[in-house]
Amino acid sequence: MNKEENNQKLSDLKDLVLSKAEAERGYALSNARKDSGEWLKAENSRLEQLIEGILMESKKRAEDIRRREIVTAERERERERLRLQNSLIAEAVEILENELVKLRERENYPALLAGVLLESAQSVPEGRDLTFRLSERDSSLGDEMVHNLQMKKPDLKISFDKEPAPILGGLWLRSKDGKWQVNADWHVKASEMADEIAERLLKVL
């Protein structure tokens, strides 16, 4: 084999090697592109799932916050409603008490006090000796009340304690043995009507 033939064979071999290398490079690039595409697709899918999870969590938190805000607002409204209701009841009780105090201006006021006393005496067991106190402004009516009550109810054992009670009007009644006491002053009477006042207020609030 001459030199020229050897050179041709070497050239052919070189071309074969280069051709094979090019084919392998193309195959490798093709596989790389395929792998890269699959990886990118997987990463995009994972990223979408991550974003979806974040969005769902954000939505859940937003709904929780909105729910808490609604509950807080409703609780605050209820608190304000109760505050207003209690304020109106207290004001109504105070007005009623002031109206009871104004009963002093009526001519039949001593008879009204006597009626309150007799009503209060029903809460004390019969046969007890009773005594009552009036406000300082009404203390001049005590003896007259005892006289009139004994005329109408001679079986009622009652006396007047001249020591004024710290009240605006009405009276305090107790048994002389100290075992029974009924506070029937105007503040107590007005307070006893607070439930009825509240019931009426609720119908208009």
TATAZI-V692060 format. One record per residue. N is the residue number from 1. RES is the residue in one small letter. PSI is psi in radians with two decimals (999 if undefined). Layout:
BEGIN
n = {N,N}
res = {RES,RES}
psi = {PSI,PSI}
END
This chain:
BEGIN
n = {1,2,3,4,5,6,7,8,9,10,11,12,13,14,15,16,17,18,19,20,21,22,23,24,25,26,27,28,29,30,31,32,33,34,35,36,37,38,39,40,41,42,43,44,45,46,47,48,49,50,51,52,53,54,55,56,57,58,59,60,61,62,63,64,65,66,67,68,69,70,71,72,73,74,75,76,77,78,79,80,81,82,83,84,85,86,87,88,89,90,91,92,93,94,95,96,97,98,99,100,101,102,103,104,105,106,107,108,109,110,111,112,113,114,115,116,117,118,119,120,121,122,123,124,125,126,127,128,129,130,131,132,133,134,135,136,137,138,139,140,141,142,143,144,145,146,147,148,149,150,151,152,153,154,155,156,157,158,159,160,161,162,163,164,165,166,167,168,169,170,171,172,173,174,175,176,177,178,179,180,181,182,183,184,185,186,187,188,189,190,191,192,193,194,195,196,197,198,199,200,201,202,203,204,205}
res = {m,n,k,e,e,n,n,q,k,l,s,d,l,k,d,l,v,l,s,k,a,e,a,e,r,g,y,a,l,s,n,a,r,k,d,s,g,e,w,l,k,a,e,n,s,r,l,e,q,l,i,e,g,i,l,m,e,s,k,k,r,a,e,d,i,r,r,r,e,i,v,t,a,e,r,e,r,e,r,e,r,l,r,l,q,n,s,l,i,a,e,a,v,e,i,l,e,n,e,l,v,k,l,r,e,r,e,n,y,p,a,l,l,a,g,v,l,l,e,s,a,q,s,v,p,e,g,r,d,l,t,f,r,l,s,e,r,d,s,s,l,g,d,e,m,v,h,n,l,q,m,k,k,p,d,l,k,i,s,f,d,k,e,p,a,p,i,l,g,g,l,w,l,r,s,k,d,g,k,w,q,v,n,a,d,w,h,v,k,a,s,e,m,a,d,e,i,a,e,r,l,l,k,v,l}
psi = {2.21,3.02,-0.64,-0.72,-0.72,-0.74,-0.65,-0.74,-0.72,-0.66,-0.74,-0.72,-0.70,-0.77,-0.67,-0.79,-0.80,-0.70,-0.75,-0.72,-0.69,-0.70,-0.77,-0.67,-0.73,-0.70,-0.74,-0.74,-0.69,-0.79,-0.68,-0.77,-0.72,-0.83,-0.73,-0.74,-0.75,-0.71,-0.76,-0.70,-0.77,-0.74,-0.71,-0.72,-0.76,-0.69,-0.71,-0.73,-0.70,-0.80,-0.74,-0.74,-0.74,-0.76,-0.75,-0.74,-0.72,-0.73,-0.75,-0.79,-0.70,-0.72,-0.70,-0.77,-0.76,-0.72,-0.77,-0.69,-0.68,-0.80,-0.76,-0.75,-0.75,-0.71,-0.69,-0.70,-0.73,-0.70,-0.75,-0.67,-0.77,-0.68,-0.78,-0.75,-0.84,-0.66,-0.76,-0.68,-0.80,-0.71,-0.73,-0.72,-0.72,-0.73,-0.77,-0.75,-0.73,-0.64,-0.64,-0.67,-0.63,-0.21,-0.39,-0.43,-0.20,2.59,-0.54,0.35,-0.78,-0.67,-0.63,-0.75,-0.68,-0.68,-0.71,-0.70,-0.81,-0.69,-0.74,-0.60,-0.41,-0.32,-0.18,2.35,2.48,2.67,-0.11,2.48,2.25,2.68,2.64,2.73,2.57,2.98,2.85,-0.67,-0.45,0.03,-0.44,-0.21,-0.17,-0.92,-0.70,-0.70,-0.75,-0.80,-0.84,-0.68,-0.70,-0.49,-0.71,-0.57,1.37,-0.36,-0.12,2.03,1.73,2.57,2.90,2.17,2.02,-0.18,2.08,2.51,2.56,1.13,2.84,-0.42,3.10,-2.64,2.88,2.27,2.42,2.78,2.58,-0.44,-0.05,0.10,-0.29,2.42,2.41,2.05,1.95,0.70,2.95,-0.57,-0.77,-0.76,-0.76,-0.72,-0.62,-0.38,0.07,-0.70,-0.74,-0.69,-0.77,-0.73,-0.72,-0.65,-0.69,-0.46,-0.38,-0.22,999}
END
